[in-house]
Amino acid sequence: MKNLDLKKNKIPDKSGVYFFMGGKKILYIGKATSLKDRVKSYFPSTTLGAGRLLDSRGPLITDMVTKATNIKWQETDSVLEALILETNLIKKHQPYYNTKEKDDKSFNYVCITKEELPKVLIVRGRDLQKKKKNSPAFALGDIGQGTHGSLNSSVSFSSVFGPFPNGGQLKEALKIIRRIFPFLDEKSKNHYEFYKQINLVPEKKDLLLKNIKNIKLFFEGKKKSILKNLEKEMNVYAKNHEFEKAGEIKRQIFALKHINDISLIKNLPEKNFPAFALGDIGQGTHGSLNSSLFNSFRIEAYDIAHMSGKNMVGVMVVLENGEVNKNQYRKFLIKNYTSSNDTGALSEVLSRRLKHAEWQYPDLIVVDGGTAQRNVALKILKEFNLKIPVSAVVKDEKHKAKMILSADSKFKKAILLANSEAHRFAIKYHKIKRNKAFLG
C-alpha cells in the first residue's frame, strides 16, 4: 500500500481500532490512542520509508503493509475500550498477521473464577492451559459466610477474556475498571480491610455479583447495555427515595462515560495515613508540587470564613496531580447557620458537595481545624456511604499550621498547599459577600 493512498481516507484523531485490509479480507487489527497518528506511523514519509518500517516493525508487519489495499477503522470512547475491542475482534476474525506476530502462550488473559465469591485474575496463557492457580477463597468481611478454605489447585473459570499481548496495559486497564466496579483478586484476602477503605472491594456479596456481571459485559464490549441497566436501576432507587444508592450508581454512570486514557492512569498512592507533626515543613512558597507522586490523585480542601457568624461562606479547592485546578473550585453560601458554627457550616458544605455525584470524588479530603472538623467530615462521608480519607490541618494561635491529623509524610506539602489555597479563597469570597452586604 502506498503512502499516497492515505490521502483518500480522512482518519480521525480519536481512539479506536484500525484494520489493514487486503481486498475484503482483514490482514491485521490494531488499537490506537490516535487513529490518525497510529496509521501514519506505518508510512514513513521519506524515500527510505520501507527500510525505516522494516527496522521499526520487522519483516512480518512490513510484508502486511505492502499487501494491504485499504484501511478501515472503528472509533471508541476511550483507549480502554479500544484495547478490549481489539482483543475481541482479533479473537473473532483471527487475522493472519496478528496470529503470526506472537505466541499466545506469552499473552495474558482476564479470568473470572467460578466460585461463590468470584475473583478477577490475570492469568498467562501457559498457566491457563495448565488450569492451575493457587487462589484461596474467603468470605467478605460482613457477609457472614464463614471461611471457605482453599480451592482445588485446578481452578475453574466462569469467563475468560483475551488474549491481551501487553501485560502492562492490561494491568492499568483493570485498575480503571476496578475503580468503577470494585472486585476481588488474588491479593484481596490479605489486604481486604485496606482495599475496603479505598473502595477497591465491595462490602456485600450482592454488590460483588452485580459488579462481576458488569465487568463481563464490559469485556464483551457491551458498555451501552451496562449504561442502560444502570440508568434503570438508578431510577428505581430514586423513586424509592434510596438516594445514597442512586448516587453511587450515578457515579458509576459518570465514570463509564468519562473513562481516562490508560496511558494516564498509574498506581494511586496509599490512602490510610498516620498523623505527624510539622516541625520541619517549609511554610514559604508553595507553588506546584512534584506531580510524579500524584498521578491521577485528587485532593479537595475545604474552609469556612465569616465574621462573628455573619456573611458565612464555605469553599472547596482542588489539587490534581499535585497542582491546583482553579476551574474546579466551588463557592458555598451557608444557608442553615446565621451564627458562628464552623463545624455545622462544614457539614452543610460537604453534604451539598457530595450530592453532586457527577463531580469526580476526591482521593483525599483536607479540612481546616482539628479533631472536631475531621470527625464531622467522616460523619458526612459515612452518611453518603463513601470511604475517603480525611486530613485536618491544626493551626496555632497565629493561624499557622502546626500539625496534620491523619496524613502520610509524602502528602504533607500537598495538604498544606490545598489548605492554604482554601483559606485564601474562603477569605476572598467572604470579603466579597461582606462588602456587598455593607453597600446594600
VEXKOL-675833 format. One record per residue (C-alpha): x, y, z; residue in three letters. Coordinates in Angstrom, 3 decimals, m for minus. Layout:
<rs>
        u        v        w residu
        X        Y        Z    ala
...
</rs>
This chain:
<rs>
        u        v        w residu
    0.000    0.000    0.000    met
    1.454    3.342   m0.988    lys
    1.695    6.369    1.250    asn
   m0.368    8.330   m1.272    leu
   m3.382    6.135   m0.599    asp
   m3.740    7.631    2.875    leu
   m4.962   10.897    1.367    lys
   m8.169    9.208    0.303    lys
   m9.008    8.483    3.933    asn
   m9.990   11.104    6.491    lys
   m8.736    9.196    9.515    ile
   m9.885   10.807   12.803    pro
   m7.607   11.898   15.619    asp
   m9.503    9.720   18.106    lys
   m9.011    6.458   19.950    ser
  m10.181    3.263   18.299    gly
   m9.285    0.169   16.317    val
   m7.880    0.107   12.767    tyr
   m7.965   m2.639   10.141    phe
   m5.462   m3.228    7.342    phe
   m7.486   m4.815    4.552    met
   m6.379   m6.999    1.655    gly
   m9.423   m6.662   m0.548    gly
  m12.311   m7.781    1.683    lys
  m10.043   m9.766    3.984    lys
   m8.723   m8.381    7.273    ile
   m4.937   m8.710    7.356    leu
   m4.192   m7.001   10.653    tyr
   m6.051   m5.323   13.544    ile
   m4.506   m2.774   15.904    gly
   m5.604   m0.267   18.556    lys
   m4.654    3.375   18.857    ala
   m4.879    6.390   21.120    thr
   m4.965    8.436   17.916    ser
   m6.067    6.507   14.835    leu
   m4.651    9.195   12.568    lys
   m1.176    9.205   14.127    asp
   m1.004    5.440   14.512    arg
   m1.880    4.669   10.905    val
    0.513    7.335    9.645    lys
    3.338    5.667   11.568    ser
    3.155    2.725    9.125    tyr
    4.019    5.027    6.238    phe
    7.323    6.902    6.778    pro
    7.346    9.955    4.555    ser
   10.844    9.597    3.095    thr
   12.253    7.595    0.229    thr
   13.753    5.343    2.876    leu
   10.273    4.624    4.194    gly
   10.250    0.878    3.534    ala
   13.627    0.454    5.207    gly
   12.533    2.504    8.205    arg
    9.369    0.449    8.545    leu
   11.381   m2.756    8.351    leu
   13.713   m1.532   11.114    asp
   10.884   m0.450   13.437    ser
    8.246   m3.102   12.788    arg
   10.080   m6.094   11.394    gly
    9.593   m8.123    8.194    pro
    6.161   m9.537    9.079    leu
    4.419   m6.151    9.506    ile
    6.342   m4.715    6.542    thr
    5.013   m7.556    4.406    asp
    1.490   m6.878    5.722    met
    1.636   m3.177    4.802    val
    2.829   m3.913    1.267    thr
   m0.072   m6.325    0.725    lys
   m2.746   m4.036    2.198    ala
   m5.111   m2.354   m0.255    thr
   m7.233   m0.331    2.147    asn
   m7.577    0.822    5.755    ile
  m10.742    0.872    7.837    lys
  m11.318    1.878   11.433    trp
  m13.800    1.946   14.282    gln
  m13.785    4.755   16.851    glu
  m14.168    4.146   20.593    thr
  m14.929    6.425   23.540    asp
  m11.618    5.606   25.223    ser
   m8.306    3.796   24.826    val
   m9.505    1.255   27.370    leu
  m12.415    0.322   25.117    glu
  m10.083    0.215   22.118    ala
   m7.897   m2.301   23.978    leu
  m10.873   m4.575   24.649    ile
  m12.391   m4.141   21.192    leu
   m9.080   m5.014   19.542    glu
   m8.846   m8.240   21.560    thr
  m12.427   m9.265   20.780    asn
  m12.036   m8.568   17.062    leu
   m8.729  m10.416   16.785    ile
  m10.313  m13.402   18.517    lys
  m13.311  m13.237   16.154    lys
  m11.502  m12.706   12.836    his
   m8.090  m14.328   13.517    gln
   m6.179  m12.051   11.090    pro
   m3.127  m13.802    9.678    tyr
   m0.596  m11.126   10.676    tyr
   m1.923  m10.847   14.244    asn
   m1.860  m14.584   14.912    thr
    1.638  m14.954   13.472    lys
    3.105  m11.980   15.311    glu
    3.421  m13.592   18.778    lys
    2.929  m16.798   20.674    asp
   m0.376  m16.891   22.600    asp
    1.326  m18.690   25.487    lys
    3.081  m15.459   26.446    ser
   m0.156  m13.455   26.340    phe
   m2.351  m12.572   29.310    asn
   m5.991  m13.355   29.928    tyr
   m8.601  m11.889   32.280    val
  m10.254  m14.792   34.082    cys
  m13.265  m14.720   36.409    ile
  m13.307  m17.600   38.836    thr
  m16.325  m19.870   39.174    lys
  m16.999  m19.751   42.916    glu
  m19.431  m18.284   45.411    glu
  m17.365  m15.098   45.674    leu
  m15.827  m14.739   42.184    pro
  m12.422  m13.168   41.718    lys
  m10.934  m11.373   38.720    val
   m7.452  m12.646   37.853    leu
   m4.792  m12.021   35.225    ile
   m3.523  m15.389   34.008    val
   m0.778  m16.134   31.473    arg
   m1.659  m18.300   28.508    gly
    0.728  m21.058   29.550    arg
   m0.780  m21.144   33.045    asp
   m4.293  m21.067   31.685    leu
   m3.544  m24.167   29.661    gln
   m2.491  m25.978   32.803    lys
   m5.505  m24.614   34.708    lys
   m3.504  m24.462   37.913    lys
   m3.715  m21.440   40.191    lys
   m3.330  m21.356   43.970    asn
   m6.086  m18.963   44.998    ser
   m7.625  m19.357   48.483    pro
  m11.267  m18.408   48.781    ala
  m12.609  m16.288   51.610    phe
  m15.730  m14.544   52.819    ala
  m16.289  m10.800   52.624    leu
  m15.926   m9.109   55.987    gly
  m19.594   m8.558   56.829    asp
  m21.392  m11.206   54.786    ile
  m21.180  m13.849   57.475    gly
  m20.480  m16.751   55.128    gln
  m17.663  m18.217   57.192    gly
  m14.330  m19.434   55.919    thr
  m14.345  m21.341   52.672    his
  m10.871  m22.793   52.977    gly
   m8.624  m23.377   49.960    ser
   m9.723  m24.009   46.423    leu
   m8.765  m27.037   44.439    asn
   m5.416  m26.387   42.764    ser
   m7.188  m26.655   39.420    ser
   m9.354  m23.521   39.436    val
  m12.365  m23.352   37.154    ser
  m13.377  m20.119   35.429    phe
  m16.821  m18.865   34.503    ser
  m15.401  m16.445   31.919    ser
  m12.082  m15.951   30.122    val
  m11.264  m12.824   28.091    phe
   m8.239  m12.343   25.891    gly
   m5.556  m12.796   24.829    pro
   m4.039   m9.402   25.658    phe
   m0.492   m9.019   24.264    pro
    0.572   m6.152   26.557    asn
    0.549   m7.178   30.226    gly
    1.311   m3.667   31.467    gly
   m1.613   m2.137   29.612    gln
   m3.913   m4.879   30.850    leu
   m2.980   m4.216   34.487    lys
   m3.646   m0.493   34.042    glu
   m6.954   m1.302   32.340    ala
   m8.076   m3.408   35.299    leu
   m7.176   m0.579   37.688    lys
   m9.567    1.695   35.813    ile
  m12.315   m0.920   35.748    ile
  m11.846   m1.690   39.436    arg
  m12.424    1.927   40.417    arg
  m15.775    1.770   38.625    ile
  m16.733   m1.796   39.590    phe
  m14.784   m2.949   42.694    pro
  m13.892   m6.645   42.666    phe
  m11.836   m9.298   44.449    leu
   m8.459  m10.508   43.205    asp
   m5.826  m12.958   44.448    glu
   m4.481  m10.360   46.933    lys
   m7.843   m9.420   48.429    ser
   m7.718  m11.917   51.307    lys
   m4.526  m10.470   52.797    asn
   m5.409   m6.835   52.107    his
   m9.191   m6.874   52.403    tyr
   m9.605   m4.187   55.087    glu
   m7.237   m1.799   53.305    phe
   m8.879   m2.422   49.924    tyr
  m12.291   m1.828   51.513    lys
  m11.150    1.547   52.839    gln
  m10.148    2.716   49.367    ile
  m13.204    1.245   47.631    asn
  m11.429   m1.460   45.648    leu
  m13.559   m4.311   47.002    val
  m17.338   m4.375   47.588    pro
  m18.680   m4.883   51.102    glu
  m21.644   m7.062   50.178    lys
  m21.990  m10.246   48.190    lys
  m24.839   m8.885   46.052    asp
  m22.717   m5.867   45.067    leu
  m19.830   m8.138   44.141    leu
  m22.016  m10.323   41.912    leu
  m23.548   m7.246   40.289    lys
  m20.090   m5.813   39.588    asn
  m18.883   m9.122   38.155    ile
  m21.856   m9.144   35.779    lys
  m20.982   m5.618   34.596    asn
  m17.289   m6.468   34.241    ile
  m18.216   m9.396   31.994    lys
  m20.407   m7.135   29.865    leu
  m17.616   m4.552   29.662    phe
  m15.074   m7.098   28.414    phe
  m17.669   m8.260   25.892    glu
  m17.790   m4.697   24.549    gly
  m21.333   m4.051   25.782    lys
  m20.920   m0.732   27.556    lys
  m24.251    0.551   26.204    lys
  m26.054   m2.360   27.859    ser
  m24.327   m1.583   31.176    ile
  m25.334    2.079   31.000    leu
  m28.923    1.183   30.139    lys
  m29.145   m1.241   33.068    asn
  m27.530    1.205   35.493    leu
  m29.865    4.030   34.495    glu
  m32.893    1.796   35.109    lys
  m31.518    0.759   38.491    glu
  m30.750    4.367   39.449    met
  m34.300    5.450   38.603    asn
  m35.746    2.653   40.747    val
  m33.631    3.695   43.737    tyr
  m34.579    7.346   43.227    ala
  m38.310    6.509   43.127    lys
  m37.888    4.552   46.362    asn
  m36.058    7.538   47.922    his
  m32.861    5.490   48.314    glu
  m30.753    8.437   47.267    phe
  m27.393    7.133   48.504    glu
  m27.675    4.042   46.310    lys
  m28.924    6.152   43.408    ala
  m25.951    8.493   43.871    gly
  m23.463    5.608   43.766    glu
  m24.934    4.338   40.507    ile
  m24.874    7.873   39.127    lys
  m21.150    7.943   39.935    arg
  m20.631    4.683   38.041    gln
  m22.526    6.022   35.025    ile
  m20.422    9.179   35.022    phe
  m17.209    7.169   35.322    ala
  m18.179    4.916   32.414    leu
  m18.920    7.937   30.249    lys
  m15.624    9.627   31.177    his
  m13.054    6.836   31.176    ile
   m9.486    8.110   31.468    asn
   m6.837    7.229   28.903    asp
   m4.921    4.133   30.058    ile
   m1.580    5.873   29.496    ser
   m2.513    8.468   32.152    leu
   m3.509    6.004   34.876    ile
   m0.844    4.956   37.362    lys
   m0.810    3.343   40.790    asn
   m2.614    5.532   43.282    leu
   m0.771    6.448   46.472    pro
   m1.920    4.790   49.658    glu
   m4.810    6.478   51.431    lys
   m4.603    5.276   55.038    asn
   m2.293    7.687   56.839    phe
   m0.918    8.127   60.388    pro
   m0.643   11.577   61.985    ala
    2.584   13.569   62.013    phe
    3.903   16.895   63.317    ala
    5.031   19.704   61.036    leu
    8.289   20.650   62.710    gly
   10.444   20.590   59.562    asp
    7.913   21.587   56.881    ile
    8.732   24.733   54.976    gly
    5.934   27.316   55.199    gln
    7.225   29.544   52.438    gly
    6.480   29.346   48.704    thr
    4.113   26.508   47.890    his
    3.937   26.608   44.089    gly
    3.274   23.351   42.240    ser
    4.458   20.024   43.604    leu
    6.264   17.037   42.193    asn
    3.483   15.544   40.070    ser
    5.142   12.120   39.947    ser
    3.775   11.463   43.459    leu
    0.226   12.359   42.494    phe
   m0.650   10.612   39.229    asn
   m4.449   10.625   38.930    ser
   m4.677   11.772   42.568    phe
   m7.294   14.367   43.504    arg
   m7.300   16.357   46.746    ile
  m10.223   18.550   47.803    glu
   m9.719   21.086   50.606    ala
  m12.492   22.930   52.463    tyr
  m12.577   26.051   54.613    asp
  m15.215   28.243   56.239    ile
  m14.983   32.037   56.568    ala
  m17.190   34.524   58.454    his
  m17.043   37.418   60.919    met
  m18.813   36.546   64.152    ser
  m21.159   34.325   62.186    gly
  m22.112   36.999   59.652    lys
  m21.743   36.540   55.872    asn
  m20.707   32.930   56.448    met
  m19.321   31.156   53.360    val
  m17.549   27.918   52.517    gly
  m15.267   26.930   49.684    val
  m13.819   23.859   48.012    met
  m10.469   23.938   46.214    val
   m8.965   21.144   44.137    val
   m5.465   19.798   43.592    leu
   m4.995   17.291   40.781    glu
   m1.662   15.545   40.317    asn
   m0.160   17.923   42.873    gly
   m1.245   21.145   41.130    glu
   m4.155   23.495   41.783    val
   m7.075   23.284   39.355    asn
   m8.942   26.577   39.727    lys
  m11.523   25.571   37.144    asn
  m12.946   23.154   39.708    gln
  m13.057   25.491   42.699    tyr
  m16.525   25.898   44.218    arg
  m18.186   28.501   46.485    lys
  m20.935   27.810   49.008    phe
  m23.091   30.458   50.674    leu
  m24.042   28.972   54.046    ile
  m27.842   28.714   54.294    lys
  m28.550   26.819   57.514    asn
  m26.458   28.800   60.037    tyr
  m26.632   32.501   60.918    thr
  m24.384   32.379   63.998    ser
  m20.810   31.177   64.398    ser
  m20.751   27.402   63.838    asn
  m17.744   26.239   61.827    asp
  m18.461   22.524   62.153    thr
  m22.115   22.982   61.230    gly
  m21.162   25.054   58.194    ala
  m18.576   22.469   57.170    leu
  m21.211   19.753   57.476    ser
  m23.536   21.712   55.175    glu
  m20.825   22.349   52.587    val
  m19.728   18.710   52.434    leu
  m23.311   17.457   52.214    ser
  m24.100   19.819   49.344    arg
  m20.881   18.934   47.543    arg
  m21.310   15.150   47.855    leu
  m24.795   15.322   46.362    lys
  m23.021   16.199   43.115    his
  m22.118   12.631   42.177    ala
  m21.335   13.883   38.674    glu
  m18.279   15.666   40.114    trp
  m15.294   13.362   40.424    gln
  m14.897   12.195   44.010    tyr
  m11.558   13.023   45.663    pro
   m8.889   10.591   46.821    asp
   m8.210   12.748   49.905    leu
  m10.183   15.460   51.715    ile
   m8.461   18.234   53.698    val
  m10.313   20.326   56.289    val
   m9.170   23.326   58.296    asp
   m9.348   22.669   62.031    gly
   m8.801   19.776   64.382    gly
  m10.435   16.568   65.521    thr
  m13.938   18.101   65.559    ala
  m13.782   19.162   61.914    gln
  m12.261   15.860   60.840    arg
  m14.955   13.886   62.675    asn
  m17.684   15.968   61.030    val
  m16.224   15.210   57.601    ala
  m16.003   11.489   58.357    leu
  m19.611   11.509   59.614    lys
  m20.893   13.097   56.386    ile
  m18.873   10.673   54.262    leu
  m20.389    7.761   56.191    lys
  m23.879    9.121   55.520    glu
  m23.076    9.039   51.787    phe
  m21.541    5.563   52.106    asn
  m18.163    6.874   50.931    leu
  m14.764    5.841   52.264    lys
  m12.430    8.750   51.553    ile
   m9.559    9.558   53.940    pro
   m9.710   12.937   55.701    val
   m6.806   15.040   56.935    ser
   m7.241   18.041   59.236    ala
   m4.756   20.916   59.450    val
   m4.417   22.142   63.048    val
   m3.412   25.810   63.404    lys
   m1.626   27.651   66.220    asp
   m2.696   30.961   67.782    glu
   m1.181   32.820   64.812    lys
   m3.199   30.653   62.388    his
   m0.126   28.825   61.153    lys
   m0.169   25.082   60.565    ala
    1.420   23.122   63.393    lys
    0.099   19.588   62.854    met
   m1.775   17.464   60.348    ile
   m4.110   14.821   61.709    leu
   m4.033   11.614   59.646    ser
   m1.616   12.010   56.775    ala
    1.346   10.383   55.072    asp
    4.591   12.362   55.072    ser
    4.795   12.367   51.266    lys
    1.487   14.282   51.136    phe
    2.327   16.978   53.668    lys
    3.257   19.636   51.090    lys
    0.158   18.906   49.026    ala
   m2.061   19.075   52.112    ile
   m0.540   22.379   53.208    leu
   m0.860   23.801   49.699    leu
   m4.507   22.746   49.493    ala
   m5.277   24.116   52.963    asn
   m3.522   27.418   52.282    ser
   m5.324   27.819   48.967    glu
   m8.691   27.018   50.563    ala
   m8.083   29.612   53.285    his
   m7.117   32.267   50.709    arg
  m10.122   31.511   48.537    phe
  m12.539   31.491   51.506    ala
  m11.302   34.855   52.807    ile
  m11.590   36.374   49.333    lys
  m15.160   35.111   48.908    tyr
  m16.134   36.270   52.419    his
  m14.819   39.783   51.742    lys
  m16.864   39.985   48.549    ile
  m20.044   38.977   50.396    lys
  m19.255   41.294   53.317    arg
  m18.683   44.287   51.021    asn
  m21.927   43.623   49.150    lys
  m23.829   43.433   52.455    ala
  m22.227   46.697   53.644    phe
  m23.132   48.526   50.440    leu
  m26.554   47.453   50.447    gly
</rs>
